[in-house]
Amino acid sequence: MDHMTHGYVGNKDALLTRLRRVEGQVRGVARMIDEDTYCIDVLTQVSAATKALEAVALALLDDHLMHCVAEATEQGGPVAEEKLREASAAIARLVSS
């Protein structure tokens, strides 16, 4: 089991609150589909849920950069290089999605 402290630990409650809200939005979208709601209205809600999930991802990325990457760059060497590669790959995934 991993007992490391992750960068988001100080922001955990806020992230969980946001994720619960996203979960509710997604359930709402499913309900709209089940109730044959007009396509554009469903798409509007999908867009809102997507933006909310993106906000969570950006908050996690910020926490990662400020905590994990910052600590690794203080150490330098291969650890720092790996954390920078991870962050770069995460940013690329977010931008391409």
DSSP file with accessible surface (Angstrom, degrees, kcal/mol):
  #  RESIDUE AA STRUCTURE BP1 BP2  ACC     N-H-->O    O-->H-N    N-H-->O    O-->H-N    TCO  KAPPA ALPHA  PHI   PSI    X-CA   Y-CA   Z-CA
    1    1 A M              0   0  204      0, 0.0     2,-0.6     0, 0.0     0, 0.0   0.000 360.0 360.0 360.0 139.7    0.0    0.0    0.0
    2    2 A D        +     0   0   97      1,-0.1     0, 0.0     2,-0.0     0, 0.0  -0.704 360.0 177.6 -87.5 120.0    1.3    3.5   -0.9
    3    3 A H        +     0   0  154     -2,-0.6    -1,-0.1     2,-0.1     2,-0.1   0.147  35.1 129.9-108.3  17.2    1.6    5.8    2.1
    4    4 A M        -     0   0  108      1,-0.1     2,-0.6     0, 0.0    -2,-0.0  -0.382  63.3-118.3 -67.1 149.9    3.0    8.8    0.3
    5    5 A T        -     0   0   87     -2,-0.1     2,-0.2     2,-0.0    -1,-0.1  -0.825  32.4-146.6 -87.8 122.8    1.4   12.1    0.9
    6    6 A H    >   -     0   0   64     -2,-0.6     3,-1.9     1,-0.1     4,-0.3  -0.578  20.8-112.2 -90.8 156.9    0.0   13.3   -2.4
    7    7 A G  G >  S+     0   0   16      1,-0.3     3,-0.5    -2,-0.2     4,-0.1   0.772 113.2  57.7 -59.3 -27.9   -0.1   17.0   -3.5
    8    8 A Y  G >> S+     0   0   92      1,-0.2     3,-2.0     2,-0.1     4,-0.5   0.528  74.0 101.0 -83.9  -1.5   -3.9   17.1   -3.4
    9    9 A V  G X4 S+     0   0   83     -3,-1.9     3,-0.9     1,-0.3     4,-0.3   0.859  82.7  49.3 -56.2 -37.0   -4.2   16.0    0.3
   10   10 A G  G <4 S+     0   0   80     -3,-0.5    -1,-0.3    -4,-0.3    -2,-0.1   0.675 118.3  40.5 -74.1 -15.1   -4.8   19.6    1.4
   11   11 A N  G <> S+     0   0   56     -3,-2.0     4,-2.4    -4,-0.1    -1,-0.2   0.231  83.1 111.5-112.8   8.6   -7.4   20.0   -1.2
   12   12 A K  H <X S+     0   0  107     -3,-0.9     4,-2.8    -4,-0.5     5,-0.2   0.887  74.9  49.2 -58.7 -46.6   -9.0   16.6   -0.9
   13   13 A D  H  > S+     0   0  130     -4,-0.3     4,-2.3     1,-0.2    -1,-0.2   0.920 112.8  47.8 -62.7 -42.1  -12.4   17.7    0.6
   14   14 A A  H  > S+     0   0   47      2,-0.2     4,-2.4     1,-0.2    -1,-0.2   0.909 112.4  49.6 -65.4 -40.0  -12.9   20.3   -2.1
   15   15 A L  H  X S+     0   0   10     -4,-2.4     4,-2.7     2,-0.2    -2,-0.2   0.922 111.0  49.1 -64.8 -43.1  -12.0   17.8   -4.8
   16   16 A L  H  X S+     0   0   63     -4,-2.8     4,-2.4     2,-0.2    -2,-0.2   0.895 110.0  51.9 -64.1 -37.7  -14.4   15.2   -3.5
   17   17 A T  H  X S+     0   0   68     -4,-2.3     4,-1.9    -5,-0.2    -2,-0.2   0.935 111.3  47.1 -62.6 -45.2  -17.2   17.8   -3.3
   18   18 A R  H  X S+     0   0  100     -4,-2.4     4,-2.4     1,-0.2    -2,-0.2   0.906 111.5  51.0 -62.2 -42.4  -16.6   18.7   -6.9
   19   19 A L  H  X S+     0   0   70     -4,-2.7     4,-2.8     1,-0.2    -1,-0.2   0.878 107.6  52.3 -66.2 -36.7  -16.5   15.1   -8.0
   20   20 A R  H  X S+     0   0  145     -4,-2.4     4,-2.3     2,-0.2    -1,-0.2   0.892 109.4  50.6 -63.8 -37.5  -19.8   14.4   -6.2
   21   21 A R  H  X S+     0   0  148     -4,-1.9     4,-2.3     2,-0.2    -2,-0.2   0.925 110.9  48.0 -65.1 -43.5  -21.3   17.3   -8.1
   22   22 A V  H  X S+     0   0   10     -4,-2.4     4,-2.7     2,-0.2     5,-0.2   0.926 109.2  54.0 -61.7 -43.0  -19.9   15.9  -11.4
   23   23 A E  H  X S+     0   0  108     -4,-2.8     4,-2.4     1,-0.2    -1,-0.2   0.919 109.1  48.3 -57.9 -42.9  -21.4   12.5  -10.4
   24   24 A G  H  X S+     0   0   25     -4,-2.3     4,-2.2     1,-0.2    -1,-0.2   0.894 110.1  52.1 -64.4 -39.1  -24.8   14.1   -9.9
   25   25 A Q  H  X S+     0   0   47     -4,-2.3     4,-2.1     2,-0.2    -2,-0.2   0.917 109.6  48.8 -63.1 -42.1  -24.5   15.9  -13.2
   26   26 A V  H  X S+     0   0   81     -4,-2.7     4,-2.4     2,-0.2    -2,-0.2   0.913 110.3  50.4 -66.7 -40.6  -23.7   12.7  -15.0
   27   27 A R  H  X S+     0   0  134     -4,-2.4     4,-2.4     1,-0.2    -1,-0.2   0.904 109.5  53.2 -61.4 -37.2  -26.7   10.9  -13.4
   28   28 A G  H  X S+     0   0   14     -4,-2.2     4,-2.5     2,-0.2    -2,-0.2   0.892 106.6  51.2 -64.3 -38.9  -28.8   13.9  -14.5
   29   29 A V  H  X S+     0   0   22     -4,-2.1     4,-2.4     2,-0.2    -2,-0.2   0.936 109.8  49.7 -63.9 -43.9  -27.6   13.4  -18.1
   30   30 A A  H  X S+     0   0   60     -4,-2.4     4,-2.7     1,-0.2    -2,-0.2   0.917 110.8  50.1 -60.9 -41.1  -28.5    9.8  -17.9
   31   31 A R  H  X S+     0   0  135     -4,-2.4     4,-2.2     1,-0.2    -1,-0.2   0.905 108.4  52.9 -63.8 -40.6  -31.9   10.7  -16.6
   32   32 A M  H  <>S+     0   0   34     -4,-2.5     5,-2.8     2,-0.2    -2,-0.2   0.916 110.7  47.0 -61.3 -42.3  -32.4   13.2  -19.4
   33   33 A I  H ><5S+     0   0  103     -4,-2.4     3,-1.8     1,-0.2    -2,-0.2   0.937 111.3  51.3 -63.6 -45.4  -31.6   10.5  -22.0
   34   34 A D  H 3<5S+     0   0  130     -4,-2.7    -1,-0.2     1,-0.3    -2,-0.2   0.857 111.5  48.0 -59.9 -34.1  -34.0    8.1  -20.2
   35   35 A E  T 3<5S-     0   0  122     -4,-2.2    -1,-0.3    -5,-0.2    -2,-0.2   0.276 114.8-116.5 -92.7  11.7  -36.7   10.8  -20.3
   36   36 A D  T < 5 -     0   0  146     -3,-1.8    -3,-0.2     1,-0.1    -2,-0.1   0.872  46.4-175.8  56.9  43.1  -36.1   11.6  -24.0
   37   37 A T      < -     0   0   43     -5,-2.8    -1,-0.1     1,-0.1     5,-0.1  -0.362  39.0 -80.4 -69.3 149.7  -35.0   15.2  -23.3
   38   38 A Y    >>  -     0   0  156      1,-0.1     4,-1.9     3,-0.1     3,-0.5  -0.193  41.4-121.2 -53.2 135.8  -34.2   17.4  -26.3
   39   39 A C  H 3> S+     0   0   90      1,-0.3     4,-2.9     2,-0.2     5,-0.2   0.855 108.9  52.0 -50.8 -47.6  -30.7   16.7  -27.8
   40   40 A I  H 3> S+     0   0   88      1,-0.2     4,-2.2     2,-0.2    -1,-0.3   0.886 108.3  51.7 -64.0 -36.9  -29.4   20.3  -27.3
   41   41 A D  H <> S+     0   0   84     -3,-0.5     4,-1.7     2,-0.2    -1,-0.2   0.905 111.1  47.8 -65.7 -39.2  -30.4   20.3  -23.7
   42   42 A V  H  X S+     0   0   13     -4,-1.9     4,-2.5     2,-0.2    -2,-0.2   0.939 110.9  51.2 -65.6 -45.2  -28.6   17.0  -23.1
   43   43 A L  H  X S+     0   0  107     -4,-2.9     4,-2.5     1,-0.2    -2,-0.2   0.876 106.1  55.5 -60.8 -36.6  -25.6   18.3  -24.9
   44   44 A T  H  X S+     0   0   77     -4,-2.2     4,-2.0     1,-0.2    -1,-0.2   0.923 110.3  45.2 -61.9 -41.9  -25.6   21.5  -22.7
   45   45 A Q  H  X S+     0   0   76     -4,-1.7     4,-2.4     2,-0.2    -2,-0.2   0.869 110.4  53.4 -71.8 -35.2  -25.5   19.3  -19.6
   46   46 A V  H  X S+     0   0   59     -4,-2.5     4,-2.7     2,-0.2    -2,-0.2   0.929 109.4  50.1 -62.4 -42.8  -22.8   17.1  -21.0
   47   47 A S  H  X S+     0   0   62     -4,-2.5     4,-2.6     1,-0.2    -2,-0.2   0.916 109.8  50.0 -61.8 -42.8  -20.7   20.2  -21.7
   48   48 A A  H  X S+     0   0   38     -4,-2.0     4,-2.2     2,-0.2    -1,-0.2   0.918 112.2  47.1 -62.7 -43.3  -21.3   21.4  -18.1
   49   49 A A  H  X S+     0   0    9     -4,-2.4     4,-2.4     2,-0.2    -2,-0.2   0.907 111.5  51.6 -66.2 -39.0  -20.2   18.0  -16.7
   50   50 A T  H  X S+     0   0   64     -4,-2.7     4,-2.6     1,-0.2    -2,-0.2   0.932 110.4  47.8 -62.7 -46.4  -17.2   17.9  -18.9
   51   51 A K  H  X S+     0   0  127     -4,-2.6     4,-2.1     1,-0.2    -1,-0.2   0.896 111.2  51.5 -63.1 -39.2  -16.1   21.4  -17.8
   52   52 A A  H  X S+     0   0   30     -4,-2.2     4,-1.6     2,-0.2    -1,-0.2   0.913 111.2  47.0 -65.3 -40.9  -16.6   20.5  -14.2
   53   53 A L  H  X S+     0   0   90     -4,-2.4     4,-2.4     1,-0.2    -2,-0.2   0.896 109.7  53.9 -68.6 -37.1  -14.4   17.4  -14.6
   54   54 A E  H  X S+     0   0   68     -4,-2.6     4,-2.7     1,-0.2    -1,-0.2   0.884 104.7  55.4 -62.0 -37.6  -11.8   19.4  -16.4
   55   55 A A  H  X S+     0   0   35     -4,-2.1     4,-2.1     2,-0.2    -1,-0.2   0.894 107.5  49.2 -63.2 -38.3  -11.7   21.8  -13.4
   56   56 A V  H  X S+     0   0    5     -4,-1.6     4,-2.6     2,-0.2    -2,-0.2   0.936 110.7  50.5 -63.7 -45.4  -11.0   18.8  -11.1
   57   57 A A  H  X S+     0   0   26     -4,-2.4     4,-2.6     1,-0.2    -2,-0.2   0.920 110.6  48.7 -60.7 -42.5   -8.2   17.7  -13.5
   58   58 A L  H  X S+     0   0  105     -4,-2.7     4,-2.7     2,-0.2    -1,-0.2   0.888 110.3  51.1 -66.5 -37.6   -6.6   21.2  -13.5
   59   59 A A  H  X S+     0   0   19     -4,-2.1     4,-2.5     2,-0.2    -1,-0.2   0.920 111.7  47.6 -64.5 -42.3   -6.8   21.4   -9.7
   60   60 A L  H  X S+     0   0   67     -4,-2.6     4,-2.6     2,-0.2    -2,-0.2   0.912 111.8  50.2 -64.2 -41.5   -5.1   18.0   -9.5
   61   61 A L  H  X S+     0   0   27     -4,-2.6     4,-2.8     2,-0.2     5,-0.2   0.932 110.5  49.5 -62.9 -44.0   -2.4   19.0  -12.0
   62   62 A D  H  X S+     0   0   88     -4,-2.7     4,-2.7     1,-0.2     5,-0.2   0.935 111.7  48.4 -60.2 -45.7   -1.8   22.3  -10.1
   63   63 A D  H  X S+     0   0   27     -4,-2.5     4,-1.8     1,-0.2     5,-0.5   0.905 111.4  51.1 -61.0 -40.6   -1.4   20.3   -6.8
   64   64 A H  H  <>S+     0   0   42     -4,-2.6     5,-2.5     1,-0.2     6,-0.4   0.933 112.7  45.1 -63.2 -45.3    0.9   17.9   -8.5
   65   65 A L  I  <>S+     0   0   63     -4,-2.8     5,-1.2     1,-0.2    -2,-0.2   0.923 115.9  45.8 -64.5 -43.7    3.1   20.6   -9.9
   66   66 A M  I  <5S+     0   0  135     -4,-2.7    -1,-0.2    -5,-0.2    -2,-0.2   0.757 130.2  19.2 -73.6 -24.7    3.2   22.6   -6.6
   67   67 A H  I  X5S+     0   0   51     -4,-1.8     4,-2.5    -5,-0.2     5,-0.2   0.804 130.1  30.1-109.0 -70.1    3.9   19.5   -4.4
   68   68 A C  I  >5S+     0   0   15     -5,-0.5     4,-2.1    -4,-0.4    -3,-0.2   0.924 126.0  40.2 -65.5 -49.1    5.3   16.5   -6.2
   69   69 A V  I  ><S+     0   0   10     -5,-2.5     4,-2.7     2,-0.2     5,-0.2   0.920 115.2  52.1 -69.4 -41.2    7.2   18.2   -9.0
   70   70 A A  H  ><S+     0   0   34     -5,-1.2     4,-1.5    -6,-0.4    -2,-0.2   0.928 111.7  46.6 -60.7 -44.6    8.5   21.0   -6.8
   71   71 A E  H  X S+     0   0   96     -4,-2.5     4,-1.3     1,-0.2    -1,-0.2   0.914 112.8  49.9 -63.2 -41.3    9.8   18.4   -4.2
   72   72 A A  H  X S+     0   0    3     -4,-2.1     4,-2.3     1,-0.2     8,-0.4   0.885 106.8  53.9 -66.9 -38.4   11.4   16.4   -7.0
   73   73 A T  H  < S+     0   0   69     -4,-2.7    -1,-0.2     1,-0.2    -2,-0.2   0.839 104.0  56.6 -68.1 -28.0   13.1   19.4   -8.6
   74   74 A E  H  < S+     0   0  167     -4,-1.5    -1,-0.2    -5,-0.2    -2,-0.2   0.880 110.6  44.5 -65.6 -36.3   14.7   20.2   -5.2
   75   75 A Q  H  < S-     0   0  133     -4,-1.3    -2,-0.2    -3,-0.1    -1,-0.2   0.837  98.2-170.3 -73.9 -35.4   16.2   16.7   -5.2
   76   76 A G    >X  +     0   0   27     -4,-2.3     4,-1.0     1,-0.2     3,-0.6  -0.156  38.1  71.9  74.3-172.4   17.2   17.0   -8.8
   77   77 A G  H 3> S-     0   0   40      1,-0.2     4,-2.2     2,-0.2     3,-0.2  -0.167 109.2 -19.2  66.7-153.2   18.6   14.2  -11.0
   78   78 A P  H 3> S+     0   0  102      0, 0.0     4,-2.5     0, 0.0    -1,-0.2   0.815 133.6  58.3 -62.4 -32.7   16.5   11.3  -12.3
   79   79 A V  H <> S+     0   0   67     -3,-0.6     4,-2.3     2,-0.2     5,-0.2   0.946 109.2  44.9 -63.0 -45.6   13.7   11.8   -9.8
   80   80 A A  H  X S+     0   0    9     -4,-1.0     4,-2.4    -8,-0.4     5,-0.2   0.926 112.4  51.4 -64.0 -44.2   13.2   15.3  -11.0
   81   81 A E  H  X S+     0   0  110     -4,-2.2     4,-2.3     1,-0.2    -1,-0.2   0.906 110.5  49.1 -60.4 -41.6   13.4   14.3  -14.7
   82   82 A E  H  X S+     0   0   85     -4,-2.5     4,-2.6     2,-0.2    -1,-0.2   0.923 111.1  48.7 -65.1 -44.9   10.8   11.6  -14.2
   83   83 A K  H  X S+     0   0   47     -4,-2.3     4,-2.4     1,-0.2    -1,-0.2   0.888 111.7  49.9 -64.2 -38.0    8.3   13.9  -12.4
   84   84 A L  H  X S+     0   0   91     -4,-2.4     4,-2.6     2,-0.2    -1,-0.2   0.911 110.7  49.7 -66.6 -40.2    8.7   16.5  -15.1
   85   85 A R  H  X S+     0   0  140     -4,-2.3     4,-2.6    -5,-0.2    -2,-0.2   0.920 111.3  49.7 -62.4 -44.0    8.1   13.8  -17.8
   86   86 A E  H  X S+     0   0   73     -4,-2.6     4,-2.5     2,-0.2    -2,-0.2   0.927 112.3  47.3 -59.7 -46.4    5.0   12.7  -15.9
   87   87 A A  H  X S+     0   0    5     -4,-2.4     4,-2.5     2,-0.2    -2,-0.2   0.920 112.0  49.9 -63.2 -42.8    3.7   16.3  -15.6
   88   88 A S  H  X S+     0   0   79     -4,-2.6     4,-2.5     1,-0.2    -1,-0.2   0.921 111.7  48.0 -62.2 -43.6    4.3   16.9  -19.3
   89   89 A A  H  X S+     0   0   42     -4,-2.6     4,-2.3     2,-0.2    -1,-0.2   0.900 110.9  51.4 -64.6 -39.8    2.5   13.7  -20.3
   90   90 A A  H  X S+     0   0   23     -4,-2.5     4,-2.3     2,-0.2    -2,-0.2   0.916 110.4  48.8 -63.8 -41.9   -0.4   14.6  -18.1
   91   91 A I  H  X S+     0   0   72     -4,-2.5     4,-2.7     1,-0.2     5,-0.2   0.934 110.0  51.7 -63.6 -43.2   -0.7   18.1  -19.6
   92   92 A A  H  X S+     0   0   58     -4,-2.5     4,-2.3     1,-0.2    -2,-0.2   0.906 109.7  49.7 -60.4 -41.6   -0.5   16.6  -23.1
   93   93 A R  H  X S+     0   0  156     -4,-2.3     4,-0.9     1,-0.2    -1,-0.2   0.914 112.3  47.7 -64.0 -41.6   -3.4   14.2  -22.2
   94   94 A L  H  < S+     0   0   56     -4,-2.3     3,-0.4     1,-0.2    -2,-0.2   0.908 113.2  47.4 -66.3 -40.6   -5.5   17.0  -20.9
   95   95 A V  H  < S+     0   0  116     -4,-2.7    -2,-0.2     1,-0.2    -1,-0.2   0.884 113.8  47.2 -69.6 -36.4   -4.9   19.2  -23.9
   96   96 A S  H  <        0   0   99     -4,-2.3    -1,-0.2    -5,-0.2    -2,-0.2   0.599 360.0 360.0 -83.0  -9.9   -5.7   16.4  -26.4
   97   97 A S     <        0   0  110     -4,-0.9    -3,-0.0    -3,-0.4    -4,-0.0  -0.286 360.0 360.0 -84.8 360.0   -8.8   15.3  -24.7
